[in-house]
Amino acid sequence: MANYHFNFAIVWRYAGKLFEGLLLSLELAAASIAIGMAIGLVLALISLDGPKWARPLIAAYVEFVRNVPLLLLVYLVFYGIPSAIDLQYDAVTSFVATLAIYSGAYLVEVMRAGLEAVPRGLIEAGKAIGLTPMKVLWHVRLPTAMRIALPSLSNTYVSLFKDTSIASAIAVPELAYGMRWIETQTFRTVEVYLLATPIYLITSYAILLLLRLAERRYAIAR
């Protein structure tokens, strides 16, 4: 290492590849958590208000996803399902679906905790003014639950952003893929990693800061 001569100039020529990958990583995380929130919310509502027979199925889904490595799920959805049922989709679609399923398993508990934390008095007040159960859900329970769950959702989004690096395993051109592409073009491994690491670090902290500001903005006064 003492004889290693750093050359960031040659790596910087391809910096656009990293920033294009960063943008795609953010888009993958945003799409995945949006779908994952929908999955988590629907399953949380079924778990709380639905038939009892559905609860073991939801629990099985949560336990399965939580105890299987994400990389294995990525391979299963991208390679396994198309081989088994002759279904075709691109790598980006496959990864978003996988990450949404993965995040949904975690967000079931987050959304259920948020829904259970809604003060009973708010629900009763909604019923008292004549709101139907669906309107109580839409106008009272969901907005309040989302505000309660926002800290956990923030942590999940940051975690999903970092998990997008696994998409490089199926050639999705996100940040980690761009990093490896530059490495093969320049053979400057150390410089590439030294450049990519702060991009992940700064972006993660920036996301967390913005979401913390949103938490303070929409926090429920206690």
C-alpha positions in Angstrom: 0.0 0.0 0.0 2.9 2.3 0.6 3.8 2.1 -3.1 0.2 2.7 -4.2 -0.3 5.9 -6.2 -3.8 7.3 -6.0 -5.3 8.5 -9.3 -8.8 9.9 -8.7 -8.7 11.8 -12.0 -9.2 8.7 -14.1 -12.1 7.6 -11.9 -13.7 11.0 -11.9 -14.1 10.8 -15.7 -16.8 8.2 -15.0 -18.4 9.9 -12.1 -21.6 10.4 -14.1 -22.1 6.7 -13.9 -22.2 6.9 -10.1 -24.6 9.7 -10.0 -26.9 8.0 -12.5 -26.8 4.9 -10.4 -27.5 7.0 -7.3 -30.6 8.4 -8.9 -31.8 5.0 -9.8 -31.1 3.7 -6.3 -33.3 6.5 -4.8 -36.1 5.6 -7.3 -35.9 1.9 -6.5 -36.1 2.6 -2.8 -39.0 5.1 -3.2 -41.0 2.7 -5.4 -40.4 -0.2 -3.2 -41.4 1.5 0.0 -44.5 2.9 -1.6 -45.6 -0.5 -2.6 -44.3 -2.1 0.6 -46.4 0.4 2.6 -49.5 -0.6 0.7 -48.8 -4.2 1.4 -48.0 -3.6 5.0 -51.1 -1.5 5.5 -53.5 -3.9 3.8 -52.1 -6.9 5.8 -52.1 -4.9 9.0 -55.8 -4.0 8.5 -56.6 -7.6 7.8 -54.7 -8.8 10.8 -56.6 -6.3 13.1 -60.0 -6.3 11.5 -60.2 -9.2 9.2 -61.0 -12.9 9.7 -59.0 -14.9 12.2 -58.0 -17.5 9.6 -56.0 -14.8 7.7 -53.7 -14.0 10.7 -51.6 -17.2 10.6 -51.1 -16.7 6.8 -49.9 -13.1 7.4 -47.6 -14.3 10.2 -46.2 -17.0 8.0 -45.4 -14.4 5.2 -43.7 -12.1 7.7 -41.6 -14.9 9.2 -40.6 -16.3 5.9 -39.4 -13.0 4.4 -37.7 -11.9 7.6 -35.7 -15.1 7.9 -34.7 -15.5 4.2 -31.7 -13.4 2.9 -32.7 -10.6 0.6 -30.2 -11.8 -2.0 -31.9 -15.2 -2.1 -35.3 -13.5 -2.6 -33.9 -11.4 -5.4 -32.6 -14.5 -7.2 -35.9 -16.4 -6.5 -38.0 -13.6 -8.1 -35.6 -12.9 -11.0 -34.5 -16.4 -12.0 -36.9 -18.8 -10.2 -40.4 -17.5 -10.9 -39.8 -16.9 -14.7 -38.4 -20.4 -15.0 -41.3 -22.0 -13.2 -44.2 -20.3 -14.8 -42.8 -18.8 -18.0 -43.3 -15.2 -16.9 -41.1 -12.5 -18.3 -40.1 -9.1 -16.7 -37.0 -6.9 -16.6 -34.5 -6.7 -13.8 -35.7 -3.4 -12.5 -39.3 -4.6 -12.2 -38.1 -7.8 -10.6 -36.1 -6.0 -8.0 -38.7 -3.5 -7.1 -41.2 -6.3 -6.6 -38.8 -8.2 -4.4 -37.8 -5.2 -2.3 -41.5 -4.3 -1.9 -42.4 -7.8 -0.7 -39.4 -7.6 1.6 -40.2 -4.2 3.0 -43.9 -5.1 3.3 -43.1 -7.9 5.7 -41.4 -5.4 8.0 -44.0 -2.7 7.5 -46.9 -5.0 8.5 -45.8 -4.6 12.1 -45.0 -0.9 11.8 -48.5 -0.2 10.3 -50.2 -2.4 12.8 -48.5 -0.7 15.7 -49.5 2.7 14.3 -53.1 1.6 13.9 -53.3 0.2 17.4 -51.8 3.4 18.8 -54.6 5.6 17.4 -56.5 6.9 20.5 -59.8 5.2 20.9 -61.4 8.6 21.6 -60.6 9.8 18.1 -62.3 6.8 16.6 -65.3 7.2 18.8 -65.5 10.9 17.9 -65.5 10.0 14.2 -68.4 7.6 14.8 -70.2 10.2 16.9 -70.4 12.7 14.1 -71.8 10.1 11.7 -68.8 8.9 9.8 -69.1 5.4 8.3 -66.4 2.8 9.3 -64.7 3.4 5.9 -64.6 7.2 6.5 -63.4 6.7 10.0 -60.5 4.6 8.6 -59.7 7.0 5.8 -60.1 10.3 7.7 -59.2 9.4 11.2 -57.3 6.1 11.7 -55.0 6.2 8.7 -53.8 9.8 8.9 -53.1 9.4 12.7 -51.4 6.0 12.3 -49.1 7.3 9.5 -48.0 10.2 11.7 -47.3 7.8 14.6 -45.4 5.4 12.3 -43.3 8.0 10.5 -40.1 7.5 12.6 -40.2 3.7 11.8 -41.0 4.4 8.2 -38.0 6.8 8.0 -35.6 4.1 9.3 -37.1 1.6 6.8 -36.6 3.9 3.8 -32.9 4.5 4.7 -32.4 0.8 5.1 -34.1 0.1 1.8 -31.9 2.7 0.1 -28.8 0.8 1.3 -30.4 -2.5 0.3 -30.7 -1.3 -3.3 -27.0 -2.2 -3.7 -28.0 -5.9 -3.9 -29.7 -5.1 -7.2 -26.3 -5.1 -8.9 -26.4 -8.9 -8.5 -29.0 -9.0 -11.3 -27.4 -6.2 -13.4 -29.7 -3.3 -12.3 -27.5 -0.2 -13.1 -27.8 1.4 -9.6 -25.0 2.9 -7.6 -23.2 -0.3 -6.6 -23.4 -1.6 -10.2 -21.9 1.7 -11.5 -19.1 1.4 -8.9 -18.2 -2.1 -10.1 -18.5 -1.0 -13.8 -16.0 1.9 -13.2 -13.7 -0.5 -11.4 -13.6 -2.9 -14.4 -12.9 0.0 -16.7 -10.2 1.7 -14.7 -8.8 -1.0 -12.4 -8.7 1.7 -9.6 -10.4 -0.3 -6.9 -9.4 1.8 -4.0 -10.3 5.1 -5.6 -13.7 3.8 -6.7 -14.6 2.6 -3.2 -13.3 5.8 -1.6 -15.5 7.8 -3.9 -18.7 5.6 -3.6 -18.6 5.2 0.2 -19.2 8.9 1.0 -21.9 9.0 -1.6 -23.8 6.3 0.3 -23.0 8.0 3.6 -24.0 11.5 2.6 -27.2 10.4 0.8 -28.3 8.2 3.8 -27.8 11.1 6.2 -29.6 13.6 3.9 -32.6 11.3 3.5 -32.7 10.8 7.3 -32.4 14.5 7.9 -35.3 15.3 5.6 -37.5 12.6 7.1 -36.7 13.7 10.6 -37.8 17.2 9.6 -41.0 15.7 8.3 -41.4 13.8 11.6 -41.2 17.0 13.6 -43.5 18.8 11.2 -46.3 16.2 11.5 -45.6 14.9 15.0 -48.6 14.4 17.2 -48.5 16.6 20.3 -48.6 14.6 23.5 
